[in-house]
């Protein structure tokens, strides 16, 4: 029925009548009781007015403006993820203050960007994520020792070893999450688990968080380009998926952090500091994709976190002395 409502509104009523007249004409055309149709606002971060029609146990939402009209009205041209991907061929990092993300998007991948990455992913932040946020994600917890080793390699200036290990960790976590949650994937392929996770989690975010299992929208409003521009969570998931499919896992990609070229030994220039931080942001994006929680957690066991912080600081300071 949503298509019937939508086509009738879009073709015959849109932009022609007041809200009260809209309700009256919809009621008359479809024989709707007055209590079964109202005009209300929906949306998580970008709100827009809709005709809300109750049908049995479902709530159908017919937006009063087109997707283009909503974006123009809100002055949205590109999402932040689209900007980052366009300028840096990169993901939209979660758990980072929005001001720093916007600054990163406007900073070329130069020494200035490296300094900004070091600020975003300070030792304190990395330890907080390891001993706080990641400790609450089963698959990250089971890979904790490997993640720590990868970070220790980086602080010891073994950047190639650090990045190579981090690539295997990201793939291992993806596979383990699929296995633990009975998500089907091709175990013989490197890309399959990643694709399966992103497809599943985008669907969960859309229905459980963005639409809260409540609203049914016309298909025009479920297109990913529109969804990512009205919701940061969808933007992060879509940007990470786009990066993975076009760069991280694509076999013929020239991207500096392409998994295929690094693990097969054809890329001999990937081991620079900025690439570690960029790959760490992929690990962060995976943490969000799995947990679907945009908030970081403080550490559970301060003593353990403090010991790791001291150890990493000593490694970094020792190498700086030389």
KAWO-V642104 format. One record per backbone hydrogen bond with DSSP energy under -0.5 kcal/mol. NH is the residue of the N-H (numbers start at 1). CO is the residue of the C=O. If there is no record, write none. Layout:
NH,CO ; NH,CO
//
This chain:
5,1 ; 6,2 ; 7,3 ; 8,4 ; 9,5 ; 10,6 ; 11,7 ; 12,8 ; 13,8 ; 13,9 ; 14,9 ; 16,13 ; 17,13 ; 22,18 ; 23,19 ; 24,20 ; 25,21 ; 26,22 ; 27,23 ; 28,24 ; 29,25 ; 30,26 ; 31,27 ; 32,27 ; 36,33 ; 37,34 ; 38,52 ; 40,50 ; 42,48 ; 45,230 ; 46,230 ; 47,45 ; 48,42 ; 50,40 ; 51,62 ; 52,38 ; 52,50 ; 53,51 ; 53,60 ; 54,36 ; 54,52 ; 55,53 ; 55,58 ; 58,55 ; 59,214 ; 60,53 ; 60,58 ; 61,216 ; 62,51 ; 62,60 ; 63,61 ; 64,49 ; 70,66 ; 71,67 ; 72,68 ; 73,69 ; 74,70 ; 75,72 ; 76,71 ; 77,75 ; 83,79 ; 84,80 ; 85,81 ; 86,82 ; 87,83 ; 88,84 ; 89,84 ; 89,85 ; 90,84 ; 93,91 ; 100,97 ; 101,97 ; 102,98 ; 103,99 ; 104,100 ; 105,101 ; 106,102 ; 107,104 ; 108,106 ; 110,108 ; 113,108 ; 114,110 ; 115,111 ; 116,112 ; 117,113 ; 118,114 ; 119,115 ; 120,116 ; 121,117 ; 122,119 ; 126,122 ; 127,123 ; 128,124 ; 129,125 ; 130,126 ; 131,127 ; 132,128 ; 133,128 ; 133,297 ; 134,129 ; 136,132 ; 136,133 ; 137,134 ; 138,136 ; 140,137 ; 141,137 ; 142,138 ; 143,140 ; 144,141 ; 147,143 ; 148,144 ; 149,145 ; 150,146 ; 151,147 ; 152,148 ; 153,149 ; 154,150 ; 155,151 ; 156,152 ; 157,154 ; 158,153 ; 159,157 ; 162,158 ; 163,159 ; 164,160 ; 165,161 ; 166,162 ; 167,163 ; 168,164 ; 169,165 ; 170,166 ; 171,167 ; 172,168 ; 173,169 ; 174,170 ; 175,171 ; 176,172 ; 177,173 ; 178,174 ; 179,175 ; 180,176 ; 181,177 ; 182,179 ; 183,178 ; 184,182 ; 187,185 ; 189,186 ; 193,189 ; 195,191 ; 196,192 ; 197,193 ; 198,194 ; 199,195 ; 200,196 ; 201,197 ; 202,198 ; 203,199 ; 204,200 ; 205,201 ; 206,202 ; 207,203 ; 208,204 ; 209,204 ; 209,205 ; 210,205 ; 211,206 ; 213,207 ; 214,211 ; 215,211 ; 216,59 ; 217,215 ; 218,61 ; 221,218 ; 222,219 ; 223,220 ; 227,223 ; 228,224 ; 229,225 ; 229,226 ; 230,226 ; 230,227 ; 231,227 ; 235,231 ; 236,232 ; 237,233 ; 238,234 ; 239,235 ; 240,236 ; 241,237 ; 242,238 ; 243,239 ; 244,240 ; 245,241 ; 246,242 ; 247,243 ; 248,243 ; 249,244 ; 253,250 ; 258,255 ; 259,248 ; 260,248 ; 262,258 ; 263,259 ; 264,260 ; 265,262 ; 266,261 ; 267,261 ; 268,266 ; 272,270 ; 275,272 ; 276,272 ; 276,273 ; 277,273 ; 278,274 ; 279,275 ; 280,276 ; 281,277 ; 282,278 ; 283,279 ; 284,280 ; 285,281 ; 286,282 ; 287,283 ; 288,284 ; 289,285 ; 290,286 ; 291,287 ; 292,288 ; 294,292 ; 300,131 ; 302,300 ; 305,301 ; 306,302 ; 307,303 ; 308,304 ; 309,305 ; 310,306 ; 311,307 ; 312,308 ; 313,309 ; 314,310 ; 315,311 ; 316,312 ; 317,313 ; 318,314 ; 319,315 ; 320,316 ; 321,317 ; 322,318 ; 322,319
//
